[in-house]
Amino acid sequence: MHTPGLIFAPLVMLLALTAGAVELSFEDVAFNARCDGTEQRYVIGLPPGLDASAPHDALIALHGHGSDRWQFVREERGECAAPRHIAQERGLIFISPDYRATTSWMGPKAEADLVQIIEEVREKYNVTRFFLCGGSMGASGALTFAALHPGLIAGVAAMNGTANHLEYENYQDAIRESFGGTKAEIPEEYKKRSAEYWPERFTMPFAMTLSGQDEAVPPQSGLRLADVLRKMGRDVLVIYREEQGHFSTYEDTRAIVEHILAPADAIAAKP
């Protein structure tokens, strides 16, 4: 059995993401998962000349159903490009994990992997705040992880995700595999991973894009969660596009990611 830790793969890519901003150096990282000893992977993007002794912030992006850790690194569609560009412009460390599978849905093993990644990146690069975003399945996973580990996340932005797995009916074969059973067999696991049931845990800045014509991930649970959070006086931004389907524009994605970063900006700006 390998000792848990980071194993840096030989692939190192330099990607110029937007004009006028610094390039991020992307590394494909393999690590041994503490929960089961398997090799898992994530991509990390580092600003040039990073001083690992200085404090840093990091943005984690969770891929959608059928994709992998490269989606937010390589794809140019708005919901993938915007978080990457923001990380580049702000000098954030950018992390894109496989989180266990192309059809993960943030089950227990994916959750354990992300906790391990956060712990190891924090130690290696002196990261003080982790911000979390994701699209579709990744948005659902981001909501789940933030509800389960609010102390690890400084802000969460979700693009077209579900907040209620007991209600959600799509992709049930993948979710059953990820969660370890059906919602009839293990309803408490599905409730545990449904952000809508745990609004009191969302103490961090919170933002979502949702679409009225989204049949892949209907918006109702996200709208309900946001409404409860507003009533609780929480920092919430929801961009709801009634006539739009299952996607988020570049502009809307930028808006919600920048919203969750804004309180950190305000703190940094204080003399």
N, C-alpha and C positions, 0 to 999 in steps of 0.2 A: 504494500500500500504506500502511495506517495504521501509525503508530508504536505498538508494543506498550505497553499501559498500561491504566489503569482509566478506564471511561466510566460515569458515574453516570446511570442512567435516571431519568426524572422521578418515577416511582412511589415514594412514601415512605409506609409504613404504620406506624401505631402499634397494637400488639396487646397487650391485657392478657391474660396467659396464665394466671395463677393468682392467687387472692386473697392479698393481703398481701405480694406480691413486686413488684419494680420492673417497669415496662413496658420492653420492648425496642423500639427504633426499627428497623424493617426497611427495608432499601433493596435494590432490584433492581439489580444491578451487571452491566454488560456490559464485556467486555475482549477485546482482540485476542490470540488464541492465538499464542504464539511458534512453535509447531511447524508451523502451516500458514496463519497469517494470517486465520483465520476469526473471526467474532464469536461468543463464548461467554458464558455467564451463570452467576451465582450470586446467592444472597440472603445478605445479612449483617445480623445483628441486633446492635445496639449498646446497651449500658446508657446510661441518661440521664446527661448531664453527663460523658461519657467524657473523661478527660484523656489524649490520645494520647501525651504525653511520659512517662507512667508505665507501668511494665511491666504486661502483661495476659496472661491465659490465654484460649484459644479452644477451642471444641468444634465439630468438623466433623461433620455428619450426611449420610450418603449414602443417597439414595432407592432404593426398590425397583424391580423390573422393571415397565415401563409407566407409571411416575410421572415426576415432574420435581422441580426445585429447591423447589417449593412444598409438597411432601408433608410434610416435617418442620416446616414453618412453620404450616400450616393445619389438618392433620388432627388429630382428637381421639382416635383410637384409641391404646391404651397405648404401643405401641412408638414412635410418633411424638411423642406429647405429653410423655412422660417426659424425653427429652433436652432438649427445649425448656424445660420447667419448671425443670430443674436449672440450665440456663444462666441463666435469669431469676433464680432464687433466689441464685445464687452470683455474679452480675454478670459472667458469662463472655461474651465475644464469641461469637456463634453464626453458623455458616457452613453454608449448604446449597447445594452446587453442582449444576448439571445434569450435570457430568462427562461431557459430550459427547453423551449421547443418553438417551432414555427406556429404551432397552435397551442400556445401556453395557457392563456387566460388566468395567469397568476394563481396557480395552485400552490400547495404547501412547499414543494421543492423549489419552484420559481421564487417564491417569497424568501426562502432561506438563502438562495443564491444572491438575491439582491441585497439582503442584509449583509452578507459576507463581502460583496463588492464594495458596498459603502464603507464598511469597517476597514478594508484593506486600502482603498483609495484615500480615505481620511488619514490613515497612518502614513502612507507613502508620500502624499502631496500636501499634507496639512490643510485639508479642506474643512472649513468651519460650517458651511451651509450647503445642503444639497436641495436643489429644486427638481421637481419631477413633472414630466409631461409624457403624453402618448396619444396615439391615434387609433380609433376603433377598438380592437382588442386591447391595444396598448393603453388607450384612455380608460377602459374598464379596469385594467390592471393597475393603472396609476391611482385610480380612486380606491381600489381595494387596498393597495399597499399603504396609501396615506392614512386610511382608516385603521389599519392594523398597527402601523408604526408612526404615529403622528410626531413622536419625538425625534425621528430621523429626517423629517422632511420640512423644509422651510417654506414651501409653496407648491401647489399642485395645479396643473393646467391639463384639461382633458378635452380632446377633440373627438366628438361623436362617440361617446362611450355609454355603457349602461351602469346604473347604480344599484340594480336589483337583480340578482341572479336567480332568486326564487320566481320572479316574474318572467325573466327573459327566456325565449323559446328557441332562438337560433343557435347553430353550432353546438348542439347538445352532445354529440359524440365526442368532440374535442374537449368540451368542458368536463364531461364525465371522466375522461382519461386524466385530465389535469387535476381535478378535485378529488378523484379516488372513488367515484360512485355517482349515481344519479341523485337528483334532488329529492326523489322519493325515499332513497336509501339513506342519504346523509343530509337531511334538510338543514341541520345546524351548521354544517360546513358551508353550504350555499348562503345561509344567512350571515355567517361570519364574514364572508367575502363580498357582501352587498353593502356598499357604502351608505345607502339610504337609511339603513337601520342604526347608523352610528354617527349622527350629525354632530354630537357633542365632541367628537374627536377631531373635527376639522377646525382646529384653532389657527391654522396657517392660512395665508392668502389663497383664495380658491377661484378658479376661472374655468369656464367651459364654453365650447361651441357646440350647438345642437341644431338639427335640421328637421323641419316639419314633415318632409317627404322621405325621411330616412327609414327604409324598410329593413335594412341590415341590422341596425341598432336603433330602435325607436327612441324618441327623446323624452318620453313621459317621466321615467324615473329620475333622470337628471334634472328636469324642471322641478319636480317635487322636492328633491334634495336641496336645490338652490333656494327654493321658496322658504323652506324651513330654516336654512342658514341665514337668510336675510332677516327673518323674524327673530333670530337669535342675535342679531347685530353683528354678524361676521362680515369679513372683507370678501365680497363676492362680485364677480363679473360674469354675466352670461350673455353670449351673443347667439341669438336664436333667429334662424333664417327659415321662415315658414315655407317658402316655395323651393327650398334646396333639398337635394338628396344626400347620400352618404359621403360627404366630403366637407372639408373646410378650406377656405381660400387662404392665400398667403397673408393677406392683410388681417383677416380675422385671427389667424393663428399667431401672428406677431402680437396682436393686441392682447390676447389672453396670456401669452408667455411674459410679455412686458409687464402686465398687471401683477403677476405674482412676484416679479423681481423688484417692483417699485418700492415696497417698504425697505428692502435692503439698500436700494439706491439712496433713500432718504437718510438712513442711518450713516451711510458712507459719506454723505454730503455734509453732515454736521461737523462744525469746527472742533 
